[in-house]
């Protein structure tokens, strides 16, 4: 129980800008001028995927410079949707897993270049064959901790303050349930750079475990070793829509500010970061995307003001 109410800082993941406002100057102007926010979680989906290493570094430098010019703080870097299609550190072959660890090391260096404090999100997913083979599954889980520990060591060398693992929506993805996230956090407790849960409150809507893990608010009632970073997206039961917090979506969605904010205010932490993670459909009208983001920001800012006052 918190001795005094924490500060809740509202930011936004830049995934909303993918394929629409790809350049730093474009999304930064929207964040600062139209949404009135000053904190972002930068999505790796905005990095040019086929560019040379020097071109990616140049893009990272531009992110840092443009964010500073707009008064924006890049709090963390997030793995994003594109790499979510990969098995990463739980791939079937040793060469793929080694390559995934090397990729994470490069992302750590890039995060330091941007000037953010932490990086992470998706760390891996079992293939169906590996998951159904208990011996194979247990071996890969043990190896995952070894990978994540070495990644933590590299993050320390790069000067980062933390790393992130995300609760996802499939049993083949580590941390999908409350108990799995606790187990993963405990297994990583001795890492020199701490691993923090990136708690996506929309993902429990897609679960059917028959446990409290299926309910967003239940995750907020847990005691976590390291204060999680919160991602906000709206979804109805059975989905993972990453929808905006419009009145229509809120009528059927499971994530509600009047439940979430009071729960967060009981946490024993000086600050809690919450980031909107809205991923609009590619065919959605561009102006409507902005309007929905504005409505989402207002929904959460009004709630924070009401409950924190």
C-alpha positions in Angstrom: 0.0 0.0 0.0 1.4 3.4 -1.0 2.2 5.9 1.8 1.4 8.7 -0.6 -0.2 8.7 -4.0 2.2 8.3 -6.9 2.3 10.6 -9.8 0.7 9.1 -12.9 2.4 10.3 -16.1 0.4 9.8 -19.3 2.4 9.2 -22.5 1.9 7.5 -25.8 3.6 4.7 -27.7 4.5 5.9 -31.2 2.9 2.8 -32.9 0.0 5.0 -33.9 2.3 6.7 -36.4 3.5 3.6 -38.3 3.1 4.1 -42.1 1.4 7.4 -41.5 3.7 9.8 -39.8 7.0 7.9 -40.0 9.5 10.7 -39.6 10.4 11.9 -36.1 9.3 15.5 -36.9 5.9 14.3 -38.0 4.9 12.2 -35.0 6.6 14.5 -32.5 4.5 17.4 -33.8 1.3 15.4 -33.3 2.4 14.2 -29.8 3.2 17.7 -28.6 0.9 20.0 -30.6 -2.3 18.0 -31.1 -2.2 15.6 -28.1 -0.5 17.8 -25.6 1.8 15.1 -24.3 5.5 15.2 -23.5 6.3 11.5 -22.9 6.6 8.8 -25.4 7.5 5.1 -25.7 9.3 4.8 -29.1 8.2 1.9 -31.2 10.9 0.1 -33.2 8.3 -0.3 -36.0 9.3 3.3 -37.0 12.9 2.3 -37.6 13.7 1.7 -41.3 13.9 -2.1 -41.4 16.2 -2.5 -44.5 18.5 0.4 -43.8 22.2 0.1 -43.1 23.4 0.2 -39.5 24.6 3.8 -40.0 21.3 4.8 -41.4 19.5 3.4 -38.4 21.9 5.2 -36.1 21.2 8.4 -38.0 17.5 7.9 -37.5 18.1 7.3 -33.8 20.0 10.6 -33.6 17.1 12.4 -35.3 14.6 10.9 -32.8 16.7 12.2 -29.9 17.2 15.7 -31.4 13.6 16.2 -32.6 12.1 14.9 -29.3 14.3 17.4 -27.4 13.2 20.2 -29.8 9.6 19.5 -29.1 10.0 19.1 -25.3 9.4 15.4 -25.5 11.1 12.8 -23.3 11.6 9.4 -24.9 11.1 7.2 -21.8 11.7 3.8 -23.3 12.0 1.9 -26.6 9.5 -0.9 -27.4 9.9 -3.9 -29.6 6.8 -3.2 -31.6 4.5 -5.2 -33.9 6.9 -6.3 -36.7 9.3 -8.2 -34.5 6.3 -9.7 -32.6 6.1 -12.0 -35.7 9.4 -13.6 -34.6 10.1 -16.4 -32.1 13.2 -14.4 -31.0 14.9 -15.9 -27.9 12.6 -19.0 -28.0 13.2 -19.9 -31.7 13.8 -23.6 -32.5 17.4 -23.4 -33.6 20.4 -22.2 -31.6 21.6 -20.0 -34.4 18.2 -18.1 -34.5 18.3 -17.7 -30.7 21.9 -16.4 -30.8 20.8 -14.0 -33.6 17.9 -12.8 -31.4 20.3 -12.0 -28.5 22.5 -10.1 -30.9 19.5 -8.2 -32.1 18.6 -7.2 -28.6 22.1 -6.1 -27.9 21.9 -3.8 -31.0 18.6 -2.4 -29.8 20.1 -1.7 -26.4 22.9 0.3 -28.0 20.3 2.2 -30.1 18.2 2.9 -27.0 21.2 4.5 -25.4 21.8 6.5 -28.5 18.2 7.8 -28.4 18.6 8.7 -24.7 15.9 6.5 -23.3 16.1 4.7 -20.0 15.0 1.2 -21.0 14.0 -1.1 -23.9 12.1 -4.3 -24.3 8.7 -5.9 -24.8 8.4 -9.1 -26.7 11.2 -11.5 -25.8 10.1 -14.7 -27.5 7.5 -17.3 -28.3 7.6 -21.0 -28.4 6.7 -22.8 -31.7 3.8 -25.2 -31.3 6.1 -28.2 -31.5 8.5 -26.9 -28.8 5.7 -25.9 -26.5 4.0 -29.3 -26.7 7.3 -31.2 -25.9 7.6 -30.7 -22.1 11.3 -31.5 -22.0 12.0 -29.2 -24.9 9.9 -26.5 -23.4 11.6 -26.6 -20.0 15.0 -26.5 -21.7 14.2 -23.4 -23.7 12.8 -21.7 -20.7 16.0 -22.2 -18.8 18.0 -21.0 -21.8 15.7 -17.9 -22.0 16.8 -16.8 -18.5 20.5 -17.2 -19.6 19.8 -15.0 -22.7 18.0 -12.4 -20.7 20.7 -12.3 -18.0 23.4 -11.7 -20.6 21.2 -9.0 -22.2 20.9 -7.4 -18.8 24.7 -7.3 -18.5 24.9 -5.5 -21.9 22.2 -3.1 -20.9 24.3 -2.2 -17.8 27.4 -1.6 -19.9 25.3 0.7 -22.2 24.0 2.7 -19.2 20.3 1.7 -19.3 18.3 1.7 -16.2 15.9 -1.2 -16.9 14.6 -3.7 -19.4 11.0 -4.7 -20.2 9.2 -8.0 -20.7 5.6 -7.8 -21.7 2.6 -9.8 -20.7 1.2 -11.2 -23.9 -2.0 -13.0 -24.9 -0.9 -16.6 -25.7 0.3 -19.4 -23.4 3.2 -19.9 -25.8 4.5 -16.5 -24.8 6.4 -16.1 -21.5 4.6 -13.9 -19.0 1.1 -14.3 -20.5 -0.5 -14.9 -17.0 -0.1 -13.4 -13.6 1.7 -16.4 -12.2 4.0 -16.7 -15.3 4.9 -13.0 -15.0 5.8 -13.4 -11.3 7.9 -16.5 -12.2 9.8 -14.7 -14.9 10.3 -11.6 -12.6 11.7 -13.9 -9.9 14.0 -15.8 -12.2 15.5 -12.5 -13.3 15.7 -10.9 -9.9 19.5 -11.1 -9.7 20.1 -9.3 -13.1 22.3 -6.3 -12.8 19.9 -4.2 -15.0 16.4 -4.9 -13.6 13.7 -6.4 -15.8 10.3 -4.7 -15.4 6.9 -5.9 -16.5 5.4 -3.9 -19.3 1.8 -4.5 -18.3 -0.5 -4.3 -21.3 -4.0 -4.0 -19.8 -5.7 -5.0 -23.0 -4.1 -8.4 -23.3 -6.0 -10.1 -20.5 -9.2 -9.6 -22.6 -7.8 -12.2 -25.0 -7.1 -14.8 -22.3 -9.4 -17.7 -21.4 -7.5 -19.2 -18.4 -10.4 -19.2 -16.0 -8.1 -17.4 -13.5 -7.7 -13.7 -12.5 -5.2 -13.3 -15.3 -8.2 -12.9 -17.6 -9.2 -9.6 -15.9 -7.2 -6.4 -16.4 -7.8 -5.0 -12.9 -6.5 -8.2 -11.3 -3.0 -7.5 -12.6 -3.1 -4.2 -10.8 -3.8 -5.8 -7.5 -0.6 -7.8 -7.5 2.6 -6.8 -5.8 5.4 -6.6 -8.3 9.1 -6.7 -7.5 9.8 -3.8 -9.9 7.1 -1.1 -10.7 5.6 -2.1 -14.1 5.2 0.3 -17.0 1.5 0.4 -18.1 0.3 0.2 -21.7 -3.3 1.2 -22.3 -5.4 -0.2 -25.2 -9.1 -0.9 -25.4 -10.5 -4.3 -26.3 -13.6 -6.4 -25.6 -13.6 -9.9 -24.2 -12.0 -12.3 -26.7 -10.0 -9.7 -28.6 -6.7 -7.8 -28.6 -7.8 -4.8 -30.6 -5.4 -2.1 -29.5 -8.3 0.2 -30.0 -8.7 3.9 -29.0 -10.6 4.9 -25.9 -13.6 6.3 -27.7 -17.1 6.3 -26.2 -18.2 3.5 -28.6 -15.1 1.3 -27.8 -15.4 2.0 -24.0 -19.0 0.7 -24.1 -17.8 -2.9 -24.9 -14.1 -2.8 -23.7 -12.7 -4.2 -20.5 -10.3 -1.4 -19.7 -11.8 1.5 -17.7 -10.1 4.5 -16.2 -12.4 4.5 -13.1 -11.1 1.1 -12.2 -7.5 1.4 -13.4 -6.5 4.8 -11.9 -7.7 4.2 -8.3 -5.8 0.8 -8.4 -2.6 2.5 -9.6 -2.9 5.2 -6.9 -2.5 2.5 -4.3 0.9 1.5 -5.6 4.0 2.3 -3.6 6.0 4.2 -6.2 6.8 7.9 -6.8 5.8 7.7 -10.4 3.8 5.4 -12.7 4.2 5.6 -16.4 1.1 4.8 -18.5 1.3 4.9 -22.3 -1.5 4.7 -24.8 -0.7 1.9 -27.2 -3.3 2.4 -29.9 -2.7 0.7 -33.2 -5.2 2.0 -35.8 -6.2 -0.2 -38.7 -4.1 0.6 -41.8 -7.3 1.5 -43.7 -8.6 3.9 -41.1 -9.1 7.5 -42.1 -6.0 9.5 -41.1 -8.0 12.4 -39.6 -10.2 10.1 -37.7 -7.1 8.4 -36.2 -6.0 11.8 -34.8 -9.5 12.5 -33.5 -9.7 9.1 -31.7 -6.2 9.7 -30.1 -7.3 13.2 -28.9 -10.5 11.6 -27.4 -8.3 8.9 -25.8 -5.9 11.4 -24.2 -8.8 13.4 -22.9 -10.4 10.3 -21.4 -7.3 9.4 -19.4 -6.2 12.9 -18.5 -9.7 13.7 -17.1 -9.7 10.5 -15.1 -6.2 11.2 -13.7 -7.3 14.7 -12.7 -10.5 13.4 -11.1 -9.0 10.6 -9.1 -5.7 12.1 -8.2 -7.1 15.4 -6.9 
